[in-house]
Amino acid sequence: MAKFGEGDKRWIVEERVDGTNVHNWHWAERNCIEWSRSFLSSLLSDLTILDGEGGLAIRTKALDKLEGEAYVNIRKGKVIPGYELSLSLSWEGEARDSTAGGDPLVNVSGSVEVPYLADENAGEDPEVRITIRDDDGPVGRRIKDAFIAKGKPVVLEKLRAYVQAMAKGGPAMDELETKKPPSVVGKNQSAASPAAGGKTAPTASVAGNAAVATKEKKKTKEGFKNISLTEKFYCRARDIYEILMDENRWKGFTQSNSRISKEVGGQFSLFDGSITGVNEELQEAKLIVQKWRFGSWPEGVHSTVRLTFDEPEQGVTIVKLTQTNVPEEDKYGNATVVENTERGWRDLIFHKIRAVFGFGM
């Protein structure tokens, strides 16, 4: 992922004093790292995890560290967030002796580490590591276990709130709301207002138009898109076909667990189960057709992946990919599904195959 500010200037519309949208690309890029620091701090600091239950009191203290990058790209009103962050949060806990008038028995402190929070995993909960600094005895371990049981779900909930906020534009959310065009309902209401000496349009018509506007908005939100890619490999067609249908080679170039059936109707699981599907049609060295879905997609939604292999000359293979019915949003409301899926094919599959198996860049 390119760092903020390192994008190709030809594709980014810079902010201008006169507000002109250069070349009419409607593209803006916003650095969100400081906003992310403030927002995550407000979400995670001073949270009460336990307040006397079982003789324990636990609360978070402050966001001690936030490293990485965060930005949002906005084009024609569509938000494309990008972030790769690691963060550290401090916490403190106390055990009280209920038989001694509530006097403190043990005071401990610790940290919560989130080593990788990224847009590419927006549909999955990140890893959360909880450590204790002061006491590794039985009482200290009980406090730590209580934080894991009660505090970890709270931390994950707050991180999901950040992910959802970034999907809506981060610090640009308010600007996006104010720049939305007037709704169809508003236009109809204006048209229905009586002109000088004119008549008022029937309210039933306005209500009907409002219903149509709502229906259209819902349809757009739940839309689908297609992906098309063409890639060249310096190998035989059967070589690239066998790699894509061999679970051990998948494990090798993705460094993740994979299970792949080589039979029509057989199932497969890729990237540690993040992607699952079924083989629909297989022609050795010529064609792969599969049903694909990501675990973060809405329930029941599947796309169709079609890979064709053409060998125009010996040692050169052209792979054409089409993936149809890719949802524009995942079940968490993130609108980066299409971009992340296409980037995954290019960077995590095709480019990795070239690099690992020496099929040329």
N, C-alpha and C positions, 0 to 999 in steps of 0.2 A: 504494500500500500504506500503510495507516494505521501511524503510528509507535507503538512500544510505549507503552502507558499512555494512548493516545488512543481506545481502543475504547469503544463504548457500554456503560456500566456495567450496563445491564439484562441484557446477554448474558454477563457475566463473573462467575464465582463467586469472590469474594475469599477468601483464606485466613483462617480463623478459629481462635481458640485451641482451641475445642471440637471442631474438625474437621468441623463441620456443613456439608453440601453444600446451600447455599441454593437453594430452588426445585427441587432435584433435577435441576439441569441438568448436573452432572458436568463443569463446564468450568473449566479452570485456565489461566492465562497466566504464562509464565516468561520474564523478561528474560535473554537469553543472551549479551549483548555481552562482558562480562568473561570469561565461560567461553570464548567464542570466541577472545578475545585470548590466553588462556592455552593453549588447545588448539592453535590454529594456530601459536603460538610453539614449542610442544613438537614439532609436526610438522615445522616448516620450519627451525628453527635448528640450526646446527652439523652440517649434512649434508655428507659428503664426496662430491663429484661425481667428481673425478679425483684419484688419488694417485700421480703419477709417470708415468702412461701418456703416451707421446709427449713426455716431458719437461715435462708440465704438472701442476700441482696446483691444484685448485679446490675451494672449500668455501663453504657459506653461513654467514653470521654470525648475524644476529638479525632478528626481526620489528620493523622500525622504526616502522611505522605501520599502524593498523587503524581505519578510519572507517566509519560507517554504523550500521545497527541489526540486531539479531538477537533472535529470540524463538521460543518454541514455544507453541502452543495445544494443550491436551489435552482431549478430550471423549470420555467413555465409553471411555477407553483408546486412542483414536485420536489419533495425533500429526499436527499440522499445523504444520510449521515455516515461518517467515518470516524472510528475511534479505536485505539489500542491503548489500554490503560492498565497500570498496576497501582494498587493502593494499599495503605496500611492504616488501621484504626486501633486506638488504644481502648482498653476497658479495665474496670476494677470490680472486685467482688469481695464480699465479706460473709463470714459464717458467724452466727451468734449462738452462744450456749443458752438454750432456753431454760436450763435449770439454774443458771447463775444470774438471774435478773436481766438477761438480755445483753450481757457484756460481750464485746467483740472477742471471738475466739481466734479467728484467723483473718487477716487482710491480705489479699493477693492482687496482682495486676497482670495484665497480659496484652496480647495483640491479636487482631484479626487481619489476616493477609489475603488479598485477592490478587493473585499473580497475573491474571490475564482476563480482562474484560474487553471484548471486541465486538464490532458490528457484525463480523462474519459468523459469530456465534450468538446472535441476538435472540434466537429462539430457544437457547439452552441456558440453564443455570450455570454460572461460572464456578470454578473451584474456590472454596472458602476454607482457609486454614486457621484454626484457633489454637493459640499457644498460651502457656502460663509462664510467668517469669520467676515468681518469688517462692513458690512452695509446690513441691512435687509429692508431698505426703498425701495420706488418704483424704484429708479434708480439702486440700488444694485440688486434688483430682476430682473430688465431688463437685466443687464449684465449676471446674472446667467442663465436666460432663453436663452440668446443668446449663451452662452457656451454650454448648453444642446442641442440646435438646431444645432449649427455648429461644436462644439468641440467634442461632444460624438461620432459622426460617425468617426471622425479622430482618436480618441483614439482606437475605436474598430478595425479600419483598421490596426493600428500599432500592436495591440495585435494579430490579425490574422497572421501578418507577423512573429511574434515570434512563434506562433503555427506551422506554415509551416516550419520555420527554424528548430525547434525541430524534426519535422517529418522526416526531411532530415538528421538528425544526430547532430544538434547543433554545438558544437566546433569540432566535428569529421568529418564535411562535407568534408573539404579539403582532409583529410586522406582517406576517402572512395573513393573520385574521383581518387586519385593517385593509389589506390590499385585495381581499376577495371581491369579485364583482358582485353587484347587487343581485339578490336572488330573484328567481322567476316570480316568486310570490310578491316581492316588493314592487317589481315592474308592473304586475297585474293590478296591484292595489293603486299604483299611481295612475294607470290607465283608467281604472274604474272611478277615480275621483272626478266629480262633476266639473266640467269646464264652465266657462261663463255662459250661463243659460242652458248648459247641456244636461244630459240625463246620466244617471248613475248606472253603470253596468251591473247585471245581476250578480249577487254575491255567490250564487251557486257555481257560476262560471269560474270565479276566482278560486273557490274551494277546490274545484275540479282541477284547475291548473296547478294548484299547490300540491295536490296528490300526485300529479304527473311529475312535477319537479322532484318530489321526494323519491319517487320510484326511479327516476333517471339517476339521481345521485347515488342511490343504493346500488344500481346496476354498475355504475362506474367504479365504485369502491370494491365491488366483488368481481371485477373484470379479470381477464386472463390475457397473457401475451405469449408469443412464440419466440424462440431463439434459433438462429441459424449461424453456423460457423463452418468454415472450410479450412482444413489444416493439411500441411504437406509433411510427410515423413520420408526419410531416406532409408527405406527397408522394403521388404516384400509385404504384400497385403496380408498374407497369412500370419506374419510376425506380429503386426499390430492387433489383428483379430485375436490371436491367441493370448496376448497380454491382457486385453480387455475382458477375456473370458476365463482367466486363470486367477484364482483367489490368492495363491502364494505370490504371484507377481504383483498383484494389487497391494498386498501387504508390504512388499518390498519398496515400491515407489511412493506409496502414501504414508508409510510408517504407521499404519493403523490396522485394526482387525477387519477382515473381510471374509465373507462366505458367498460363494458363487456356484450355482448349479449350471451345468453346461447343456441342460435339456430344455426343450420347449415346454413351458408350463412350470418350470422350476423356479424357485425363489432365490433372491440374492440380498445381501446386506453389506453396505459399504461404509467406510469411515466410522468404525465402531458403532454401527447401527444407526447413524444419522440419516442414511438413505436406505430405503428398502424398495423391493419391487419384484416383478415377475417377468420371465422371458416369454415374449409372445411369438417371435419369429427369429430363426437363426439359420443363416446360410454361410457356411465356413468361408472365410476370407472375402465375403461379399456383403453380408447384411446382418445387422443386429437391431431388433425392435424389442423394446422393453417398456413396461409400465414403471414409472419412477414416482416416488414421493419422499419428501423430507419430513422428519418427525415434527418439525415446527409448523408445517402447513395445516390449514383447517382440516378437521376430520373428514375422511371420505374423498379428499381431493387427490387425484393422480394426474401426472403428466405422461405424455408418450414420447419416448426417446427413439429416434431412428438414426442409425449410423450406417452409411454406405461406404464401401471400400473400392476404390478404382486404382488400377495400376497402369497408368498411361505408358510407362516404360519400365524396364526391369530395374528394380532397386528404388523405385519412386512410387509412393502410395499417396493418393489424395483421399482424405477422410472428410466426408460431408455429414455434419450433424444438424438435425432439426429436433427441437424439443417443443412440443405444442402443449397448450393448456397449462402454462406456468402461472400460478396465481400472482397477482400484483402485490398482495399483502399476505403475511403469515397470520397465524391465529392470535398473535399478540398485537397486531395492528402495525407491524413494521412494513414500510413500503419499499424495501430494498431487495425483495426476493429475486426479481428478474436480474438485477445487476449482480447480486451475489452468486446466482446460479451460473450466469455466463462467465463471470470471473473465475469461478471454481473450475469450470471446464478448461479454461485456458491455462490458469496458473497451477492448479493442483492436480490436473490430470494430464493434459496434452504436453505442457512444458516439462513436467516431471518425467514423463515417459521418454522424451527426447534426451533429457539430461542423464537419466539413470541408465538407459539402454543404448545410448550413443547413436540415436537416429537423426542427429543434426538439428540445429536451431533455425 
